[in-house]
Each structure stands twice: as C-alpha cells, then as structure tokens.
Amino acid sequence: MLSRSIVVQSLRSIRDRFFDTRRHRNEQSDGPSDDVVGASLDNLSVDMQFLIMTFLSPQDLCRLGGTSTYWRSMVRDPVLWKYFLLRDLPLWQSVDHLSLPRVKLNSSAVLEDSEMQFDYMAEYLRVCPACRNQWRHQPRAAFESVTSFFQSFVPVAEPQFAMFGPGLEQLEVSLMNVMMNSPEILPIAGIPQRQIDGIGSGISFKYKDQHRFNIATLYSNNRMERERARLEHLSLRSKIFVYEEDSESNVPASLNPMFNQVCQAVNGFIFVANAETERGMDKSWEEESAQIRVMLEPAVGTASRPVLVLSCMSRETPDGHRIHCVTVAHQLQLSSLVNPWMVQDTTAETLTGLLDGIDWLLRHSGVKL
C-alpha cells in the first residue's frame, strides 16, 4: 500500500507550486491580490485536505476538481489516484475485459517517469465498478431503444453454457450442489439432461423468474475419482481434454472429441477457479489457462462467446482473505483473449456474487434483461 505520507508530500508540492505561481503573478500585476483569506477549504492544511478527499466518491472528487484551478491541480495528482487504486482494488469483486488495469501496480514510494506520464485518474475511473455501472445504465440513444423494441418481438432460444474448472471439484463446499438447492436464488427450471461418460450433465435454471438458461456441467472425472483427488490432494488429468503423448504435463493439447458437440452448441463458458489462498501461486494456473484456451479454439466455436470466471471459495473467512479477482485474471492470462470475459468473486456456501456473474453472462450472450 502506498504510504499516506507520500501522497501528502506530493499534494504539498503541488500546493506550493500553485501558490508560488499565483503570488508571482500578483506581484507582476497592478490588480488586487486574489489570495483567499478567512474560512476556506483552500486554507486547510494539506493533511486535512487529503483526509477529506479520502472520504469522497470518484464522482465527488471530479466535481471538486471542477470548482477552481487550485483543486483541478490537486485532484489531477497521479500519486493521489495511484493511492486510491491501490487502496480500493482489493475491495472490488469483479473485473472484466474492459476494466482490467493497464498498468502494473506496486506500492513504490517513488513514481518513475513513465508512471508520472500515466493518467491514474482516468485509469481509476475506467476500472472502478461504481463508474462502470454508471456508464452501463446511462440512457441509450434513440436508435438503440428502437432496435431493442423490435428485438423484443424475436423469441430468444434458451442460452446454454458449459461450466468446468477446478473450483467445481477442489472446494469443500460444492458450488453446483448449493446452486441446485437454492431455489430462492436460482430456481431450477428443467431436470438434468444426459450425461457423457458420467462426467457431464445439463440443468436449466431461471434467472429473475423469467430468463431461462442451461448449464452443462463438465467435470474432469467421475464422482469417485474427483472425491479421491480432493481428499488426497491429487492432480489428475481431466478427461475433458487430450494430452500430448509421452508427456507428463497436465497442460492439455486439445479438446476430447467426445465433448466437441457440447462445446460447439453452447453460447458461452463458465470457468470455476479455486480462489482459496491455500493454493497460492502454484503451477496449476498454467494448466487452467490452457484449458480455457482449448475450449475457445476457433474450431470449437466463435470468438464472440463470453467467458465468465467464478473466482470461488467454499465460504467467507473471518479475515476475508482470498485470491483477488484481478490476480486470477492475470494468472489465467485473460487479457490475451479475444473473447469478452469477466472474473467475479463468488462464495459457494452463500452464492454471493453468482447472480452478478450470471447477469453479465446473459447480457453478453444477447439476452435482454
């Protein structure tokens, strides 16, 4: 975390330069001084000004910057916005292909020349969930409303999604079991469909009591093999994929032909990642990244299909520790995908965050919500 004292020091230098410039300008002119006297926000100490700014929302900070040239200079400080980005990023529960930070963040006390040129304010406003939601809910243009009106007459087929990933199998609390037994959150709208060699099934759910969608759950192995691997902490090869001959690596080479038809038919993918901190930064991230890429091969389907990554834990911990969604996005190398994607923090026991992810997935699959 960037030290508060570093931010105050940066703001103080901006303040000193601003008032020195204004004082010099007043001395060069014959007009009255424009120094502010009496009670004014400008006259508070920099420490107090910074403290006030830490309580303001991004929108309020922007409004504050529009009140005067002094506050525009203070609010535009890159050190200030780097501090806000480092402070708030761990609190954000989702990140997507449009909001992944473009800069590698560190808590260094000194900003390099390249960082000073980087617009941290614009970056914060781009990735902040509150700002993202505000942009998404802005009034649409007239032609978009007309298009949406005519599209409402076109029946939309029930979208189908393929769900897979280690978070389905490694966690103590089964995400799918909780989903199937939480009608108050996601009512089941259809009975399970056929299985493939005991490792895949399809269930229809209803979102907001009106939008049906189907999830085909693709497990790496059958139930007995999965449970043994979980209890003994074994790393088994997934039967969903094909691997290079004579290779001991668990990095897949291609999709098992048995699953081609299923994966070609779906409208998108749900990858369940294990976000519990005990796993650390193990080598399995490489395997999981490769699994996502194999699923997204052009031969399997179009590049427009969305990928929802559920960064999942069994249950919330007292300290709130988990692998952050931005870290999951980097570990899975999602920024290199051409498909739209989103990482959503999720808790299996309570399904916290799941509906936000489903909402995003349906929207990016063409469902009008």
C-alpha positions in Angstrom: 0.0 0.0 0.0 1.3 3.4 -0.9 2.1 5.5 2.2 -0.3 8.3 3.0 2.7 10.5 3.8 3.9 10.1 0.3 0.6 11.3 -1.1 0.5 14.3 1.3 4.1 15.2 0.3 3.1 15.1 -3.4 0.0 17.2 -2.8 2.0 19.7 -0.7 4.5 20.2 -3.6 1.5 20.9 -5.9 0.0 23.3 -3.5 3.4 25.1 -3.1 3.9 25.4 -6.8 0.4 26.7 -7.3 0.5 29.4 -4.7 4.1 30.4 -5.7 2.9 30.9 -9.3 -0.2 32.9 -8.2 1.9 35.0 -5.8 4.4 35.8 -8.6 1.5 36.6 -11.0 0.0 39.0 -8.4 3.3 40.8 -8.0 3.6 41.3 -11.7 0.2 42.8 -12.0 -1.2 46.1 -10.6 -4.5 44.5 -9.6 -5.6 43.4 -6.2 -4.3 40.1 -4.7 -6.5 37.1 -5.3 -5.3 35.3 -2.2 -8.0 33.6 -0.3 -8.5 34.8 3.3 -10.7 33.6 6.1 -12.5 30.3 6.3 -12.0 28.3 3.1 -11.3 24.7 2.1 -8.2 26.1 0.2 -6.8 27.3 3.5 -6.9 24.0 5.3 -3.7 22.1 5.8 -2.8 19.7 3.0 -3.1 16.8 5.5 -6.7 17.8 6.2 -7.5 18.3 2.5 -6.2 14.9 1.7 -8.2 13.4 4.6 -11.4 15.0 3.2 -10.6 13.6 -0.3 -10.3 10.1 1.0 -13.9 10.2 2.0 -15.2 11.4 -1.3 -16.6 9.2 -4.1 -14.9 9.4 -7.5 -17.8 11.4 -8.8 -17.5 13.9 -5.9 -13.7 14.2 -6.5 -14.3 15.1 -10.1 -16.8 17.7 -9.1 -14.3 19.1 -6.6 -11.8 19.4 -9.3 -14.2 21.5 -11.3 -14.6 24.2 -8.7 -11.3 26.0 -9.2 -7.9 25.8 -10.9 -6.3 25.0 -7.5 -8.5 22.0 -6.9 -8.1 20.9 -10.5 -4.4 20.7 -9.9 -4.8 18.8 -6.6 -7.4 16.3 -7.9 -5.3 15.5 -11.0 -2.3 14.4 -9.0 -1.2 10.9 -10.3 0.2 9.9 -6.9 -3.3 10.6 -5.3 -5.1 8.3 -7.8 -2.4 5.6 -7.6 -3.1 5.6 -3.9 -6.8 5.3 -4.4 -6.3 2.5 -7.0 -4.0 0.5 -4.6 -6.4 1.2 -1.7 -9.7 0.2 -3.5 -8.6 -2.5 -5.9 -8.7 -5.3 -3.2 -12.3 -4.3 -2.3 -13.6 -4.7 -5.9 -15.3 -8.0 -6.5 -15.1 -8.2 -10.3 -13.0 -7.2 -13.3 -13.6 -7.7 -17.0 -12.0 -7.3 -20.4 -12.8 -3.6 -20.4 -11.7 -2.8 -16.8 -8.5 -4.8 -16.2 -5.9 -2.3 -15.0 -3.5 -1.5 -17.8 -0.6 -0.6 -15.5 1.4 -2.9 -13.2 0.7 -1.7 -9.7 3.2 -1.6 -7.0 3.5 0.3 -3.7 6.7 2.0 -4.5 7.1 5.4 -2.8 8.6 6.9 -5.9 6.8 7.2 -9.2 9.0 6.6 -12.2 8.9 9.0 -15.2 6.7 6.6 -17.1 4.3 6.5 -14.2 4.1 10.2 -13.9 3.0 10.3 -17.6 0.3 7.7 -16.9 -3.1 9.0 -16.2 -4.0 7.2 -13.0 -7.2 9.3 -12.6 -8.6 8.1 -16.0 -7.5 4.6 -15.2 -9.3 4.6 -11.8 -12.5 5.9 -13.4 -12.3 3.3 -16.1 -11.9 0.3 -13.8 -13.9 1.4 -10.8 -17.1 -0.8 -10.5 -19.3 2.2 -9.5 -18.2 4.1 -12.6 -18.6 1.1 -14.8 -22.2 0.6 -13.5 -23.0 4.3 -14.0 -21.8 4.1 -17.7 -23.8 0.9 -18.3 -27.0 2.5 -17.0 -26.7 5.7 -19.0 -29.7 6.4 -21.2 -29.4 4.7 -24.6 -29.5 6.5 -27.9 -32.9 6.6 -29.6 -31.9 4.2 -32.4 -30.7 1.7 -29.7 -34.1 1.9 -27.9 -35.9 1.3 -31.2 -33.7 -1.7 -32.0 -34.3 -3.1 -28.6 -38.1 -2.6 -29.1 -38.1 -4.7 -32.3 -35.8 -7.3 -30.8 -38.3 -7.8 -28.0 -40.6 -9.4 -30.6 -38.0 -12.0 -31.6 -38.1 -15.1 -29.4 -34.7 -15.8 -27.8 -33.7 -19.5 -27.5 -32.7 -20.7 -24.1 -28.9 -19.9 -23.8 -26.6 -22.8 -22.9 -23.3 -22.6 -21.1 -20.6 -25.1 -20.4 -19.3 -25.0 -16.8 -15.9 -26.5 -15.9 -12.8 -25.8 -13.8 -11.1 -27.0 -10.6 -13.3 -24.8 -8.4 -16.1 -27.3 -9.1 -14.1 -30.1 -7.6 -11.4 -29.0 -5.2 -13.6 -27.0 -2.7 -15.1 -28.4 0.4 -18.5 -26.9 -0.5 -19.8 -27.9 -3.8 -20.9 -24.8 -5.8 -23.2 -26.9 -8.1 -24.9 -28.6 -5.1 -25.7 -25.3 -3.5 -27.0 -23.9 -6.8 -29.3 -26.9 -7.2 -30.6 -26.5 -3.6 -31.2 -22.7 -3.5 -34.5 -22.1 -5.3 -34.8 -18.7 -3.6 -31.7 -17.6 -5.6 -31.8 -19.7 -8.7 -34.9 -21.8 -9.2 -34.4 -25.0 -11.3 -36.4 -24.8 -14.5 -35.5 -28.2 -16.0 -34.4 -31.6 -15.0 -30.8 -32.8 -15.7 -30.1 -33.8 -19.2 -28.0 -36.6 -20.5 -24.5 -37.3 -19.1 -21.3 -38.0 -21.0 -19.4 -40.9 -19.5 -20.6 -39.9 -16.1 -18.7 -36.5 -16.1 -21.2 -34.0 -17.6 -24.9 -33.0 -17.1 -27.2 -30.2 -18.1 -29.6 -28.3 -15.8 -31.9 -25.4 -16.7 -32.2 -22.5 -14.2 -34.4 -19.4 -14.2 -32.9 -16.0 -13.6 -35.2 -13.3 -12.1 -38.1 -15.7 -12.5 -38.2 -15.2 -16.3 -34.9 -15.8 -18.1 -34.2 -19.5 -18.6 -30.7 -20.7 -19.2 -29.0 -24.1 -19.2 -25.7 -25.1 -17.7 -23.9 -28.2 -18.8 -21.5 -29.1 -16.0 -18.3 -30.8 -17.3 -16.3 -32.5 -14.6 -12.7 -33.7 -15.1 -13.5 -37.2 -13.9 -16.3 -39.3 -12.4 -17.6 -38.7 -8.9 -15.4 -41.3 -7.1 -12.2 -40.1 -8.9 -13.0 -36.5 -8.1 -13.6 -37.1 -4.4 -10.4 -39.2 -4.0 -8.4 -36.5 -5.7 -9.9 -33.8 -3.4 -9.3 -35.7 -0.2 -5.7 -36.9 -1.2 -4.8 -33.6 -2.9 -4.0 -35.4 -6.1 -3.6 -33.7 -9.5 -5.5 -35.8 -12.1 -5.7 -35.3 -15.8 -9.1 -34.1 -17.0 -11.0 -36.4 -19.3 -12.4 -33.3 -21.0 -9.1 -32.8 -22.8 -6.5 -34.7 -24.8 -2.8 -34.5 -23.9 0.5 -34.9 -25.8 1.7 -38.5 -25.9 4.6 -39.4 -23.7 4.2 -36.1 -21.8 3.8 -36.0 -18.0 2.4 -32.4 -18.2 -1.2 -31.7 -17.3 -1.4 -28.9 -19.9 -4.0 -30.0 -22.5 -3.3 -30.1 -26.2 -6.9 -30.3 -27.5 -10.5 -31.0 -26.6 -11.7 -34.6 -26.2 -13.7 -35.2 -29.4 -16.5 -36.6 -27.1 -17.2 -33.0 -26.0 -17.0 -31.3 -29.4 -20.7 -31.3 -29.9 -21.5 -29.9 -26.5 -18.9 -27.1 -26.6 -19.9 -26.1 -30.2 -23.6 -25.7 -29.1 -23.1 -23.5 -26.1 -23.4 -19.7 -26.0 -20.6 -19.2 -23.5 -18.5 -20.7 -20.8 -18.3 -20.6 -17.0 -14.9 -21.4 -15.6 -14.8 -22.0 -11.8 -11.4 -21.1 -10.4 -10.2 -22.1 -6.9 -9.6 -18.7 -5.2 -8.7 -20.0 -1.7 -5.4 -18.6 -0.6 -4.1 -22.1 0.4 -3.4 -22.9 -3.2 -1.0 -20.0 -3.5 0.6 -19.3 -6.9 1.0 -22.9 -7.9 1.8 -24.2 -11.4 -1.7 -25.3 -12.0 -2.6 -21.8 -13.2 -0.8 -22.6 -16.4 -2.9 -25.7 -16.9 -6.1 -23.9 -16.2 -5.2 -21.1 -18.6 -4.5 -23.7 -21.3 -7.9 -25.4 -20.6 -9.7 -22.1 -21.2 -7.8 -21.6 -24.5 -8.6 -25.1 -25.7 -12.3 -24.5 -25.1 -12.1 -21.3 -27.0 -10.4 -22.8 -30.1 -11.9 -21.4 -33.3 -12.8 -25.0 -34.4 -15.0 -25.3 -31.3 -16.9 -22.0 -31.8 -17.0 -18.3 -32.5 -14.7 -15.8 -30.7 -17.7 -13.7 -29.6 -18.8 -16.2 -26.9 -18.3 -14.8 -23.4 -16.3 -16.4 -20.6 -17.4 -15.9 -17.0 -14.7 -16.9 -14.5 -16.1 -17.5 -11.0 -13.3 -16.9 -8.6 -14.7 -19.2 -6.0 -14.2 -20.0 -2.3 -16.1 -22.5 -0.1 -17.1 -20.0 2.5 -16.2 -16.5 3.6 -13.3 -16.4 6.1 -13.1 -14.1 9.2 -10.2 -12.2 7.7 -11.7 -12.0 4.3 -8.6 -13.3 2.6 -8.9 -14.7 -0.9 -7.0 -14.6 -4.2 -8.3 -11.3 -5.7 -10.2 -11.3 -9.0 -7.5 -9.2 -10.7 -4.8 -11.7 -9.6 -7.0 -14.5 -11.0 -7.3 -12.6 -14.3 -3.5 -12.2 -14.6 -2.8 -15.8 -13.6 -5.2 -17.1 -16.2 -3.7 -14.6 -18.8 -7.2 -13.5 -19.7 -6.1 -10.2 -21.2 -4.7 -12.1 -24.2 -8.2 -13.5 -25.1 -10.2 -12.0 -27.9 -13.5 -13.2 -26.3 -15.3 -10.9 -23.8 -14.6 -12.2 -20.2 -15.3 -11.3 -16.6 -13.9 -12.5 -13.3 -16.4 -12.4 -10.4 -15.6 -13.2 -6.8 -18.0 -15.9 -5.6 -18.7 -17.8 -2.4 -20.1 -21.4 -2.9 -21.8 -21.6 0.5 -23.9 -18.5 0.0 -23.7 -18.0 -3.8 -22.5 -14.4 -3.1 -21.6 -12.8 -6.4 -23.0 -15.6 -8.6 -26.1 -13.6 -9.8 -23.8 -10.6 -10.8 -21.8 -13.0 -12.9 -24.9 -14.6 -14.4 -26.3 -11.2 -15.2 -23.1 -10.3 -17.1 -23.0 -13.6 -18.9 -26.6 -13.4 -20.1 -26.2 -9.8 -21.3 -23.1 -10.7 -23.3 -25.0 -13.7 -24.8 -27.6 -11.4 -26.3 -30.3 -11.8 -23.6 -32.2 -8.5 -23.0 -32.5 -8.1 -19.2 
